[in-house]
Each structure stands twice: as structure tokens, then as C-alpha cells.
Amino acid sequence: MIDARSAVTNPLGNRPMGNVIGIAIHHSVTTMSPAATEAEELAHIRTIDRYHVNIEYGGFGYHLAGFPSGRAYLCGELSGQRAHVANRNHELIGVVAIGNFVETLPAQPQLNALRDCIGFIQQSLGPKPIRGHNEWALTGQGTACAGQLNGFDWGLVPEAPPTVERVLQALQAATATTWAHQ
């Protein structure tokens, strides 16, 4: 997980979160190459942030972002509201998949990044239902967002292959548990 909070306006959020009841998945409807560099992805986050400031969202509208490269970014504190589901921002954590998924699903590296985002949220806040933006929208406020990710079964996303970072995290957790029991 890459910390991008310094790249966005108002990383603390617009107001404190209430009781978080779920995770809302979005798509950005912007394009980004899977070969993009981390610097290019951070610039993309800044571009979306400026757009969201201009339309008075108060900054980047999502807590986390998953890119086609497979990288995941933390863009805002989980304790602060962001602007992503009308009249539900106080109770939903927003995750955006960078791309347009009206007709297709993200490729596996991006699904892994989204899975990392979801795992980070659930590790921080406990298990939460995961639904697309349209599935969380109140009656009369539905949108096409998140395209094919609405109704997606996140339990069917295959486990991402272990990375050095994941292995080190698992070893640290196991070591901490072992020391705590002695």
C-alpha cells in the first residue's frame, strides 16, 4: 500500500465518519496504462483531486485507489468522510478502480490491488460488506458506477500471489504473536 495522502487536498476528510457499514467500490472512468510509473499514478490522483476540488467535493473523493499496474494507494484517512456516494459518505468507505469498467472487469493485477485496498480497510475496521457504488446509492440516486464491479463477488477473486512485502508482514505478525504468548 502506497501512502498518497500528501498528494491530495484534505487527506483528513470533510467531516468525521459515523458508523462505517460498508465499502463502496467505484470506477474512475479515466484511463491509465498498466505500465504507468508510481509518479504517473500519483499525478493521476492529483488530477482527480483537482477535479473533485473544482466540483466542490472537498478533495479526492475516495479513501483508496487501485491501479491497473497492481499498485494500491491510501488517499485519505479512514476516519474522515470523502465524497463518493450521495448522502452515504458518513457510513461508507470509498475505493476507486482507476479505469472504465462499464463493459469489462479489471485485469488480475488491478483486482489484486483492489483486494489489497479491501483487506486494508477490513484489517483496520473489521469485516464490512462490499458493494458497487450503484448498489449503495439511495433510491433515485443510482448511477452506472462501478460498471461491471456492481454485483461483483469479491470472494471469488483469487488470492494474490505472495510478494516479499506480504511474506515479511506475515512473518512480523507471526513473530509478534509468538512473543505475545511467551
N, C-alpha and C positions, 0 to 999 in steps of 0.2 A: 504494500500500500504506500503510495507516494503522497506526502503531505503537500497539498496545493493551497492550503488556507491563506498563505501570504500572497497568492495570485488573484484573490477575489476581493471584491468590495464586501465589507461587513461579514467576515467569517463567523462572527458570533450569532448571526441571525437577526431577524426583525423583532422578535419577542421570545420569551422563554417557551419551550414546548410544554404542552399539557401531558396527559397520559397518552403515551405512544401506543396505538393499537395495531399498527401495521407498517408495511414497507410498500411504497408506490414505485413501480418501475415505469420509466419514461423512455422516449427516444428523442433525440435532438433534431432530427430531420436535417442535419448538417452532414457534410462528408469529411472523412479523414482516412488517409491511407493506412493500411496495416503496417507499412514500413516507416511511418512517421516517427520522428525522434521524440524524446521526452520534452525537449524545448518546444517543438512544434505543437505538441499536445497541450502544454501549459499556455502557449499563445492562443490556442483554440478555446481553452477555458476562459482566458481573459476576454476574448472576443464575445463569447456568450454572456459573460459577466457584464460587459459594457452595454450589450443589447438589453439585458434584463434591468440594468440601471435606467436606461433610456425609457423603458416602458413601465417604470416605477414599481418594479418588483423588489427593489432594495438590494440588488446584487444577484449573484449566481443563484438560480432557483432551486438547486439540488444539493443535497448533502454529500453525495459521492458520484463519481463518474467512471464508467468503464469504456475503454477504447478498443478499436479493432486490433491494436498491437498486442493486447492482452494485459496492458497496464491498468491498474485501478488507482484512483485519486480520491483522497479525502479533501473535500472543498468547503466544508462548513461543520461547525460543532454540532454534534447530535442533540445537544441540549437547547439549540436555538431553531426557531421556525424559519423555513425558507418558503419561497413562493412557487408551488408546483401543482397543487390540487385545490381549486377554488373552495373556500370555506372549510377545508380539511387540514390546512397546514399545521394547525396546533396539535394534530394527533397522528400525522404520517411522516415517516422519513422518506425522502426522495432520492432515488438512484436513477441516473440517466445513462442510457446506452447511446454513445455517440454514433449517429448514423440514422438512416431511414429504414424502418422495418415494417412498412405497410404491406409489402409483398413477400418479404423473406425474413428469415431469422438471422441473428448474428452468427458469424463463424465461431468455431470452438474456442479460439484464443479469447475472443470477446466474452463469450459465455463464461469462461473461466474467470475473467476479470469481474464480471457481474456477480459470480458466485463468491469471489473474494469480498466484494462490497457487502453482500448479504451476510456473509459469515462475520465480517467485522461488526455489523450492526447487531446481529444476534449474540455475538460474544459480549458486546457492550450492554445490550438492553434485554437480552433473553429472547426466546423464540417469538416470532411475530409472523402473522400471515403475510404472504407476498402476492400482490395483485398488480395488474397493469393500471395505469392512470385512469382509463375509462371505467374500469371495474370499481374504482374507489369514488368516482365522480357522483355527486348528488344528482337526483332526478332533474333532467332538463339541462344539465351542465356537462354531459358526456362529450368526448372528443374522439378522434381517431387514434390518439396517443394511447398506447405504445405499439400500435400496429399488431404484428404477429405475437408480440410479447404479452398481449392481453390473453388471459386464459392459459398461459404457458405453465407447464408443470415443472417447477424448479427442482423437484425431487428426481426428475429424470435426467438432469444434467450430469454427465459422468464426472466422477471425481477427477479433478485436475491432477496431472502427474506431479509427483513431489519435486519441488525446487530446493535448492540449497537453503534458501530463506525458510521455507516451510519445515525442512528437516531440522534446522537449528532451533526454530521456535518450538518444535515438538520435543527436542532434547532439553531445552531450557525448562519447559513445562514439566517434563518428567523429573528432571533434577530438582526443581522447586518442590514437587510433590514428595519426592523421596526425603529431602531434608526436613520437610514439614512433619513427616511421620516419625522421625527419629528423635 
